[in-house]
Every structure is written in structure tokens, then in C-alpha cells.
């Protein structure tokens, strides 16, 4: 059923259970240091799975985690995985000022680069929160030296999304004329509707056969998909935080099944890092810099493709 010759991007957003947006109403960031810290053990669990499968992926590391666990960041890099930036404080970009976003992005990128002693070229916003209201962040990413981003979900959602933007990797031009390669989160086209299928809570919510079928449709069209997961999603023993039913459903649904499903996915598809996929597609040079390509797409002020 799968196209084993087409590589897809395997990505992990390295953050702990108490830092996710679904639990934000119950946990103040000022209290993070007092919470049970579990992300190091759960990320090591994923590293072990990937080593067993002989796979490399991209780890978007939160600056807050990198500051607390520098050894974990080095282990990720030493295992041959790509280290990318997930910002510092895991706050929604459109709730931050440009000045705060720039300071946190610079701080996190510099921290990661000092820990792994190599450039960090990729970025992913907390909860995919680069939207039409925060598109200014793309210029800041370019100014800070990033060459690619994976923050844009081309869907309607209550927390994120830029409907109308391209579904596959593309070269975008920011408002100030800079170039960034965007690897949007994968969707499944059902009639006129785009269904998110890229991973995370969707991977835990859908039955495995449906996720596999939906992701396969990308490869069937000759396009790579991008899959994401969080370390806390393979940690069913994490503390249960009292939140509203919908947030509880989003966060805790099928945690006990996720690792098994992930292992099936790794057997059913071919995976590598984001940078490798974008190089294979001709968007990036081996140095990680942007290559000139034909399929450029500009994002207009309303979020639509120009």
C-alpha cells in the first residue's frame, strides 16, 4: 500500500505535557518549574524507537526544555537527528508582540546552536500559531537566519490555520521580500474539505487504518507528508490535569495506544528529516540554504495564496 521510495518527514515537538495549549487554562507558565518533569524520559523513549527502526527525524526543541535538559539536546544531535527550533516559552505567536517573539526566537535558536555546535535552520511555532494575524513572524524568522518553517496548517481551526495556502512544500515570499521554504502540515482533501491528518491528536483520534490511508494519499500524488508527534503522547502515565471535557479529550485520548500506532507507521512508510526531504524536493541546498525553485507561492495579507 505504501510508496517506500518516497521519503516523508518525521517530526517531534519536544515539549512537556504541562506546556500544551489544551491545558493552558489550568496551568500557569509561572508554575511549570513545580510540575513533574517527564519530557526527558519520554523523548529518550522515542529516540530508542527510532534507533531500533534505524530512522532519523527532526526534533523541534522548546527553548525552555533545552535550557533545562542540555544533555537531551546533545543526545538528539549525536544520534544523527536534525535539531530545529520550537520557540522558547510555547506561547501562541498571535498573542505575543513582534518584539517578544523576536527576543524569544533569537534566544532559543542561539541556545540550541550553542548546545549542538551547528546551525539550526528550521522552526515550528507553538500550536502552529503563525496565522494571518501573525504573518509578521515569518519576516522575523528570516531575519533570525531560518531557511525553512513548518508552522502553517492550511485549514480552519479554533486555534490555528491559514486556509487557502498551499498543501505541499513551497517557497514563500514574506511581506518584506525574504524567502522561506514552508513545509505545511499535511491534510487530506475530501471533496472541498481539507481534513488535518498530519499526526498528534488527529493520529490518536482517528483509527490507525484511516491515518495510514489518509497519509498514503499524499505519497500517491507524489508528495511527501509531514508527520508530527509529542513526547507526552507516548507517556500514558503522565499526571491527569483537571480541565474541561473537550481539552481533556484532545489531550488524553488514546495515549495508551499511541506508541504502538507509531511503530506501525514507521514500518508502513519511509521517513527521514525535514531538511533531507526538502533537499530531495530541490528546495534546500546541502548547506541548508534556500535553493531557487520554480514553484514559488506568495501568501497574501489575508492568508490566501496569491
C-alpha positions as CSV (number, residue, x, y, z in Angstrom):
1,X,0.0,0.0,0.0
2,X,2.9,2.4,0.7
3,X,5.4,4.1,-1.6
4,X,8.6,3.0,0.1
5,X,10.8,5.1,-2.3
6,X,9.3,8.4,-1.3
7,X,10.7,9.8,1.9
8,X,8.4,11.6,4.4
9,X,9.3,13.9,7.2
10,X,9.2,12.5,10.7
11,X,9.0,15.3,13.3
12,X,8.8,15.5,17.1
13,X,7.8,18.7,19.0
14,X,9.8,18.4,22.2
15,X,7.7,19.9,25.0
16,X,6.3,18.5,28.2
17,X,2.6,17.7,29.0
18,X,2.1,20.7,31.1
19,X,3.1,23.1,28.4
20,X,0.5,22.3,25.8
21,X,-2.3,24.8,24.8
22,X,-5.1,22.3,25.7
23,X,-4.1,22.5,29.4
24,X,-3.2,26.2,29.5
25,X,-6.4,27.2,31.3
26,X,-5.3,25.0,34.3
27,X,-1.6,25.5,34.4
28,X,0.2,28.9,34.6
29,X,3.6,29.0,32.9
30,X,4.9,30.5,36.2
31,X,4.2,27.1,37.8
32,X,6.0,25.0,35.2
33,X,9.1,24.5,37.3
34,X,6.9,23.0,40.1
35,X,5.4,20.4,37.7
36,X,6.6,16.8,37.4
37,X,9.2,16.9,34.6
38,X,8.7,14.0,32.2
39,X,9.8,15.2,28.8
40,X,13.4,13.9,29.0
41,X,12.4,10.3,29.7
42,X,9.6,10.3,27.1
43,X,11.9,11.8,24.4
44,X,14.5,9.2,25.2
45,X,11.8,6.6,24.7
46,X,11.2,8.0,21.2
47,X,15.0,8.1,20.5
48,X,15.1,4.4,21.4
49,X,12.2,3.5,19.0
50,X,13.9,5.5,16.2
51,X,17.2,3.8,16.8
52,X,15.6,0.4,16.6
53,X,14.0,1.3,13.3
54,X,17.2,3.0,12.1
55,X,15.3,6.2,11.3
56,X,16.3,9.8,11.5
57,X,13.8,12.6,12.2
58,X,13.6,16.3,13.1
59,X,13.2,17.4,16.7
60,X,11.7,20.8,17.3
61,X,13.0,21.5,20.7
62,X,11.4,24.1,23.0
63,X,14.0,26.5,24.4
64,X,12.6,26.1,27.9
65,X,13.3,22.4,27.7
66,X,16.7,22.9,26.1
67,X,17.7,25.2,29.0
68,X,16.7,22.6,31.5
69,X,18.0,19.5,29.6
70,X,21.0,20.4,27.5
71,X,22.2,16.8,27.6
72,X,18.9,15.7,25.9
73,X,19.5,18.1,23.1
74,X,23.0,16.8,22.6
75,X,21.8,13.2,22.6
76,X,19.3,14.0,19.9
77,X,22.0,15.6,17.7
78,X,24.6,12.9,18.5
79,X,22.1,10.2,17.3
80,X,22.1,11.9,13.9
81,X,18.7,13.6,14.1
82,X,18.0,17.1,13.0
83,X,17.5,19.7,15.7
84,X,15.1,22.5,14.9
85,X,13.6,25.4,17.0
86,X,10.2,25.4,18.7
87,X,10.5,28.8,20.2
88,X,11.1,29.3,23.9
89,X,8.0,29.7,26.0
90,X,5.4,27.8,23.9
91,X,3.0,30.7,23.8
92,X,0.7,31.3,20.9
93,X,2.5,33.6,18.4
94,X,-0.5,35.8,17.7
95,X,-0.8,36.5,21.5
96,X,2.8,37.8,21.5
97,X,4.2,41.2,20.3
98,X,6.7,41.1,17.5
99,X,9.4,42.3,19.9
100,X,8.7,39.5,22.4
101,X,8.5,36.9,19.6
102,X,11.8,38.1,18.1
103,X,13.6,38.0,21.5
104,X,12.4,34.5,22.4
105,X,13.1,33.2,18.9
106,X,16.7,34.6,18.9
107,X,17.3,33.3,22.5
108,X,16.1,29.7,21.7
109,X,18.0,29.5,18.4
110,X,21.2,30.7,19.9
111,X,20.8,28.3,22.9
112,X,20.3,25.3,20.6
113,X,23.2,26.2,18.3
114,X,25.5,26.5,21.3
115,X,24.5,23.1,22.5
116,X,24.8,21.2,19.2
117,X,27.6,23.4,17.7
118,X,25.9,23.6,14.3
119,X,23.3,25.8,12.6
120,X,19.6,25.5,13.4
121,X,17.7,26.2,10.1
122,X,14.2,25.1,10.9
123,X,11.4,26.5,13.0
124,X,7.9,25.4,14.2
125,X,5.6,27.7,16.1
126,X,3.8,26.6,19.3
127,X,0.4,25.1,18.2
128,X,1.0,26.1,14.6
129,X,0.1,29.7,15.6
130,X,1.6,31.5,12.6
131,X,-1.7,32.6,11.1
132,X,-3.0,35.5,9.0
133,X,-2.9,37.6,12.3
134,X,0.7,36.7,13.0
135,X,2.2,36.5,9.5
136,X,4.7,39.2,10.6
137,X,6.5,36.3,12.4
138,X,7.7,35.0,9.0
139,X,9.9,38.0,8.4
140,X,11.4,37.7,11.9
141,X,12.2,34.0,11.2
142,X,14.0,35.1,8.0
143,X,15.8,37.9,9.9
144,X,17.0,35.4,12.5
145,X,18.5,33.2,9.9
146,X,16.0,30.4,9.5
147,X,15.7,29.0,6.0
148,X,12.6,26.8,6.5
149,X,9.4,26.7,8.6
150,X,6.7,24.2,9.4
151,X,4.1,26.3,11.2
152,X,1.3,26.7,8.7
153,X,-1.7,24.4,8.8
154,X,-3.8,25.1,5.6
155,X,-7.1,24.6,7.5
156,X,-9.8,26.3,9.6
157,X,-9.3,25.6,13.3
158,X,-10.3,27.3,16.5
159,X,-6.6,27.8,17.5
160,X,-4.6,27.9,14.2
161,X,-4.8,27.7,10.5
162,X,-4.2,29.6,7.2
163,X,-7.0,28.3,4.9
164,X,-6.2,28.7,1.2
165,X,-2.5,28.3,1.5
166,X,-0.6,25.5,-0.4
167,X,-0.8,22.0,0.9
168,X,2.6,20.8,-0.2
169,X,6.1,22.3,0.4
170,X,6.6,25.6,-1.3
171,X,8.8,28.7,-1.4
172,X,7.1,31.7,0.1
173,X,7.9,35.4,0.0
174,X,7.4,37.3,3.2
175,X,6.0,40.8,3.4
176,X,9.5,42.3,3.4
177,X,10.6,40.2,0.4
178,X,12.5,37.5,2.2
179,X,12.4,33.8,1.1
180,X,11.4,30.9,3.4
181,X,10.6,27.3,2.5
182,X,7.4,26.3,4.1
183,X,6.5,22.7,4.8
184,X,2.8,22.9,5.7
185,X,1.2,20.3,7.9
186,X,-0.4,17.5,5.9
187,X,-4.1,17.5,5.0
188,X,-6.4,15.0,3.3
189,X,-8.7,16.5,0.6
190,X,-12.2,15.1,0.9
191,X,-14.3,16.9,-1.7
192,X,-14.0,20.6,-0.9
193,X,-12.9,20.0,2.7
194,X,-9.3,19.7,4.0
195,X,-9.0,17.2,6.9
196,X,-6.0,17.5,9.1
197,X,-4.1,14.2,9.0
198,X,-0.5,15.1,10.0
199,X,-0.3,13.5,13.4
200,X,-0.6,14.5,17.1
201,X,-4.2,14.4,18.4
202,X,-5.5,13.5,15.0
203,X,-3.3,10.4,14.9
204,X,-4.7,9.4,18.3
205,X,-8.3,10.2,17.4
206,X,-8.6,8.5,14.0
207,X,-8.4,4.7,13.8
208,X,-4.9,3.7,12.5
209,X,-6.2,2.4,9.2
210,X,-7.6,5.8,8.4
211,X,-4.4,7.7,9.3
212,X,-2.4,5.3,7.1
213,X,-4.8,5.6,4.2
214,X,-5.0,9.4,4.5
215,X,-1.2,9.8,4.6
216,X,-0.8,7.4,1.8
217,X,-2.9,9.7,-0.4
218,X,0.0,12.3,-0.3
219,X,2.5,9.7,-1.5
220,X,0.1,8.5,-4.1
221,X,0.2,12.1,-5.6
222,X,4.0,12.0,-5.5
223,X,4.2,14.4,-2.5
224,X,5.9,13.8,0.9
225,X,3.8,14.2,4.0
226,X,5.0,15.6,7.3
227,X,4.1,13.7,10.5
228,X,4.3,15.1,14.0
229,X,4.1,13.8,17.5
230,X,4.9,15.0,21.0
231,X,6.9,13.0,23.6
232,X,4.0,13.3,26.1
233,X,1.8,11.3,23.6
234,X,3.8,8.2,24.3
235,X,3.6,8.8,28.0
236,X,0.2,7.4,29.3
237,X,1.5,7.6,32.9
238,X,1.6,11.4,32.9
239,X,-0.5,13.2,35.6
240,X,-4.1,14.0,34.8
241,X,-4.9,17.7,34.9
242,X,-8.5,18.7,35.7
243,X,-9.7,20.6,32.6
244,X,-12.9,21.0,30.6
245,X,-14.1,17.8,28.8
246,X,-13.0,19.0,25.3
247,X,-9.5,19.8,26.4
248,X,-9.3,16.6,28.3
249,X,-10.4,14.7,25.2
250,X,-7.9,16.5,23.0
251,X,-5.0,15.8,25.3
252,X,-5.6,12.3,26.8
253,X,-7.4,10.5,24.0
254,X,-5.7,7.1,23.2
255,X,-2.4,7.9,24.9
256,X,-2.1,4.2,25.7
257,X,-2.3,3.3,22.0
258,X,-0.1,5.9,20.5
259,X,3.3,4.3,20.7
260,X,2.1,1.1,19.2
261,X,0.4,3.0,16.3
262,X,3.7,5.0,15.8
263,X,5.7,1.8,15.4
264,X,3.2,0.6,12.8
265,X,3.5,3.9,10.9
266,X,7.3,3.7,10.9
267,X,7.0,0.3,9.3
268,X,4.5,1.3,6.7
269,X,6.2,4.4,5.4
270,X,9.7,5.7,4.7
271,X,10.9,8.6,6.9
272,X,13.8,11.0,7.2
273,X,14.4,14.6,8.4
274,X,12.6,17.7,7.2
275,X,15.9,19.0,5.8
276,X,16.5,15.8,3.8
277,X,13.0,15.8,2.3
278,X,13.3,19.5,1.3
279,X,16.7,18.8,-0.3
280,X,15.3,15.9,-2.2
281,X,12.5,18.2,-3.4
282,X,15.0,20.8,-4.5
283,X,14.0,23.5,-2.1
284,X,17.2,23.4,0.0
285,X,20.9,23.0,-0.8
286,X,23.0,20.6,1.2
287,X,24.2,23.5,3.3
288,X,20.6,24.1,4.4
289,X,20.3,27.4,2.4
290,X,17.3,28.1,0.1
291,X,17.6,26.9,-3.5
292,X,15.9,28.7,-6.3
293,X,12.9,26.7,-7.4
294,X,10.1,27.3,-9.8
295,X,7.1,26.5,-7.6
296,X,7.1,29.8,-5.6
297,X,4.0,30.8,-3.7
298,X,3.4,34.1,-2.0
299,X,1.0,34.4,0.9
300,X,-1.2,37.5,0.6
301,X,-2.3,39.6,3.6
302,X,-5.5,37.6,4.2
303,X,-3.7,34.3,4.3
304,X,-4.7,33.2,0.8
305,X,-2.3,32.1,-1.9
306,X,-1.7,34.9,-4.3
